Structure formats: structure tokens, C-alpha cells
Amino acid sequence: MSDDRPIVIKKVIKVSGGGHHGGAWKVAYADFVTAMMAFFLLMWLINTTTPEQKRGVADYFAPASISESRSGAGGILGGTALGEDGARNSGTTALVSKLSPKAPKTPDSKKSKSGEDKGAGTDVSESAIQQAMARREEMAFKSAAESLRQAMQDMPELAELSKNLIIDETPEGLRIQIIDQEGRSMFEPGSANLRPHTIVLLRSVAKIINRLPNRISIYGHTDASPSAATGYSNWDLSFNRANAARQLLQENYVREDRFYQVTGKAGSEPLFPDDPFMPGNRRISIVLLREAPPLPANYKL
């Protein structure tokens, strides 16, 4: 009996690594991560090393056998000759240069040069002193203003007077102004008598002033309203108020020799020019003057 069934040939194709396409990508990724880690480590080292350390590392890896000269053998002469007529006098660095003889020094030239050096040194020294003193004075002014503002916040009796106090810096110096407000005057009307809250405020100002060595100018101001008293002008009133403030500061241990001037300006310099009758124009200005730095002992004009 013959077998007529067809013969079927089955061909099987094997795929290496299954469905995960092998593990070669893991090796590449590991190399990439290692390279990135090395890169960031290098950046960190560069950022933490000093310029001297970087120069030492660069010198360590620099090849010592390479000549720095582009001509010749790189030896002492570097491809150049000592004479001008030498055939190899075309190197990159000329070893022979013509130097004209220096002029002999005379006593006059020495004296002139010494005077110039001394003058330049004096100018530099004076400029440095002025800059240092200006910076120190500026810091002292800011500290004094901040201390006075802090004192007003810490003391309940002064907190309500914050609107009556203005602190600013002018070309003349640190200015502390005690001004009138609507319904709250610093002096009794038409007189130089200080009110109790003004005395408390001036005592706090005196404590701040005593921390600094600067001289003091005091200016009294009134508004544009004429004085009600006969024969007693706003000039008299403004001066007497400024002098009353000086007396109170002096009673609170501000030395007498620190007062530079006490001036009454009446209504000539209103704080609010648009409204010369405004109560805020009535004020006392206490100015800590900017001091010129002392000159060196050996400085001569």
C-alpha cells in the first residue's frame, strides 16, 4: 500500500535574545552614565580648584620635549644668531636689541622726580583719606537715623510723634527735623517754650547725637503768618526756638563746643512752598554737619 500524503517541511527561525532585542543597549547606557558622571566630576573639580592648582595640573600634563620656539632647535639661541649679520637672525625672538645709553642723572632731575613722586604720593594719600572718611561718615549717619527710628518704635510716648519727625540726608549733613502737625504743635503758640512731648523727643535726639563727633547746626523756621506780638517778629521767634532746642540738647550732655551755628530763618525756607501757611513749615532743623577729613601731618599747601 503506497502512502500518498504530501511531505511538509517546517522551517524555524530563531530570534536571538527573545523579544527584548538583546542587552547591548544596557552596555551603551552604562557607558553614557559613566561618561556623564565623569564629566560632572570634572566640572566640580575645576570649580573647586584654585588658579594655582589649575596651573600646576596644566604644567604636569604639558609635554616637556616640545620646543616653545618655532624656529631652530629650540635651544638657547632659538635659531637666532648673536650678530646682526648672522644668517639665522630671522628667528621669532630677537636676542640682540639696541639700547640707547641712559642720560646721566643730574641733581635737578633727581630733585624734580623726587618732588613729583612726593606730590603724587600726597595726592593719593589725601584722596584715600577722603574716601575712607566719607564712607565711615555715611555709615555713621545711616546707623544714627536707624537708631532714632527704632527708639521711636520702642517707646510708646514717642511712637505717636513719628509724624512730627523727618530724618533725611542733605549735602550739608544728616538733618533731623521736628515739625508741627495740625492740632499738635512742638512749641507753645507765639513763644519759644517747648511742649512736654517736644522735650521727650529732643532728649531722644540728644542720645543719638552723642554717639557721633560731628558739629551741629540748628535752624528755626516759622510759617508765613506774621507774629501776633508787637515788636516780636518771626525772625526773633525762629531764632529763640532754635536756641531753646540748643539749650535742651546741651542740658542732655551735648557739649557746647559742638554747636557750629544757631540760626533763625523765619519763613524764608518753607518746607511746603506751595502752602507757606501750612503748620508743617513751623519746625526745628538739627543738622549733623559733614566734616572734612583731616590732612596728613606732613601735608603742605
CORQUI-V522553 format. One line per field, one symbol per residue. ss: DSSP state (~ for helix, > for strand, _ for the rest). phi: phi as a letter, one per 30 degrees, with the letter a starting at -180 (. if undefined). A space follows every 50 residues. Layout:
ss=???
phi=???
This chain:
ss=_________________~~~___~~~~~~~~~~~~~~~~~~~~~~~~~__ ~~~~~~~~~~~_______________________________________ ______~~~~~~~~~~~~~~~~~~~~~~~~~~~~~~~~~~~~~~~~~~~~ ~~~~_~~~~__~~~>>>>>>__>>>>>>>_>__>__>______>_~~~~~ ~~~~~~~~~______>>>>>>____________~~~~~~~~~~~~~~~~~ ~____~~~>>>>>>________~~~___~~~_>>>>>>>___________ _
phi=.dccddcccccccccdiidchicddddddddddddddddddddddddcdd edddddddddddddcdddcdbicidddiiccdcddddcdbddbddcbdcd dddddceddddddddddddddddddddddddddddddddddddddddddd ddddcedcddcddcbbbacbedldcccccdbdibcdbdeibcdddedddd dddddddddddccddbcbbcbbddddddddibdddddddddddddddddd dcidddddddabbcchcdbddbddbdcdedddaccccdddcddddedcdb d
